[in-house]
Amino acid sequence: MPFVHITTWPAKNESEITGLQEDITLAVHKNTGAPLDKISVVITEIEPSRWADAGVPGNHKEFPVKSRRKSYEE
């Protein structure tokens, strides 16, 4: 029984989540042959303030730039 767990920032609307669940289920079924009723997909949404890339919280105003840094000197 395939179990897929996706962690992401909150979706803008419910259709994003259901579309993602359907697409992931199809990909798992297509690539493994697992029956649809045996594929579980769980989506966990995390607030940007609880997520960091390169030590920069996702709600930081300069996140798109600072989260790409390679050192603390940048």
PETAVEN-V92162 format. One record per run of one state. SS is the DSSP state (H for helix, E for strand, L for the rest). FROM is the first residue (numbers start at 1). TO is the last residue. If there is no record, write none. Layout:
ss=SS from=FROM to=TO
ss=SS from=FROM to=TO
//
This chain:
ss=L from=1 to=2
ss=E from=3 to=8
ss=L from=9 to=13
ss=H from=14 to=32
ss=L from=33 to=35
ss=H from=36 to=38
ss=L from=39 to=39
ss=E from=40 to=45
ss=L from=46 to=47
ss=H from=48 to=50
ss=L from=51 to=51
ss=E from=52 to=53
ss=L from=54 to=55
ss=E from=56 to=57
ss=L from=58 to=62
ss=H from=63 to=66
ss=L from=67 to=74
//
